[in-house]
Structure formats: C-alpha cells, structure tokens
Amino acid sequence: MLFRSEILSKFEAVTVNYGLDSISSIIMMANADALILSKSSFSFLGGILNREGLVFYQDFWHKPLSRWVQVFQDMKYRETKTS
C-alpha cells in the first residue's frame, strides 16, 4: 500500500524499516504499534502476529482479521466489524 510522505508526516513518530532479513522483518511487524500492510502474504503474516497494535490493510485475496482497519484508495478508512 502506498502512502504519501505528507500523510505519514502528520504522525509524531514514524519509523520505516526496509532491507532487513525476513525474521527481523516479521519480528518488527509483530511488535509494531501501528502496521501498514502491503498486499502480500508476508506482511499479512506480520499483521496476524501483531496482537497489540493497529493494523491497516487494503482488500486483497486474504481475509482481514476483525480488529484490522480497512483503508481505501482515497485514503478514507473504516474499522472492520467484530464477529
């Protein structure tokens, strides 16, 4: 999912991590306070393992967990309904 830098700059503290090995990346995603998922199975796994933080996703072939926040192309969002 692409976010423009001006949107991210509205947050007080944003850390972007890239170039890490696979295990370190999963650990970082699992422990993130807020996690923005890409449309990939790899980031989806990080979202599943993240039990405490906010997880933002856009629809793709995997179904989201009920606590995740759906983000649309126009940057509007809605929280998913709990089952």
C-alpha positions as CSV (number, residue, x, y, z in Angstrom):
1,M,0.0,0.0,0.0
2,L,1.4,3.4,-0.9
3,F,1.2,6.3,1.5
4,R,2.4,9.8,0.5
5,S,5.1,11.2,2.8
6,E,2.9,14.2,3.7
7,I,0.4,11.8,5.2
8,L,3.0,10.0,7.2
9,S,4.5,13.3,8.4
10,K,1.3,14.0,10.3
11,F,2.2,11.3,12.8
12,E,4.5,12.3,15.7
13,A,6.9,9.4,15.3
14,V,7.0,7.2,12.2
15,T,9.7,4.6,11.6
16,V,10.0,3.0,8.2
17,N,12.0,-0.2,8.1
18,Y,13.3,-1.9,5.0
19,G,16.2,-4.0,3.9
20,L,16.0,-6.3,7.0
21,D,16.3,-10.0,6.8
22,S,13.0,-11.9,6.8
23,I,12.9,-12.9,10.5
24,S,13.8,-9.4,11.7
25,S,11.1,-8.0,9.5
26,I,8.4,-10.4,10.9
27,I,9.5,-9.5,14.5
28,M,9.3,-5.8,13.8
29,M,5.8,-6.1,12.2
30,A,4.6,-8.3,15.1
31,N,5.7,-5.7,17.6
32,A,4.7,-2.5,15.8
33,D,2.4,0.0,17.4
34,A,0.9,0.6,14.0
35,L,1.4,-1.6,11.0
36,I,0.5,-0.6,7.4
37,L,0.2,-3.8,5.4
38,S,1.2,-4.2,1.8
39,K,-0.8,-6.6,-0.4
40,S,1.4,-9.5,0.3
41,S,1.3,-12.7,2.2
42,F,4.5,-11.8,4.0
43,S,3.1,-8.6,5.5
44,F,-0.2,-10.4,6.2
45,L,1.7,-12.8,8.4
46,G,3.2,-9.8,10.3
47,G,-0.4,-8.5,10.8
48,I,-1.6,-11.8,12.1
49,L,1.2,-12.0,14.6
50,N,0.6,-8.4,15.7
51,R,-1.7,-8.7,18.7
52,E,-1.5,-5.2,20.3
53,G,-1.0,-2.6,17.5
54,L,-3.3,-1.0,14.9
55,V,-3.1,-2.9,11.6
56,F,-4.2,-1.1,8.4
57,Y,-5.0,-3.1,5.3
58,Q,-6.5,-2.8,1.8
59,D,-8.6,-5.6,0.5
60,F,-6.9,-8.4,-1.5
61,W,-7.1,-12.2,-1.6
62,H,-6.6,-12.8,2.1
63,K,-9.4,-12.0,4.5
64,P,-8.6,-9.5,7.3
65,L,-8.9,-10.1,11.0
66,S,-11.9,-8.5,12.6
67,R,-9.8,-5.9,14.5
68,W,-8.0,-4.5,11.5
69,V,-8.7,-1.1,9.9
70,Q,-9.6,-1.1,6.2
71,V,-8.1,1.7,4.2
72,F,-9.5,2.6,0.8
73,Q,-7.7,4.1,-2.3
74,D,-9.0,7.6,-1.5
75,M,-7.3,7.2,2.0
76,K,-10.6,7.0,3.8
77,Y,-10.9,4.2,6.3
78,R,-13.2,2.2,8.4
79,E,-12.8,-0.3,11.2
80,T,-13.9,-3.8,10.4
81,K,-16.9,-5.2,12.3
82,T,-16.2,-7.7,15.0
83,S,-17.8,-11.1,14.6
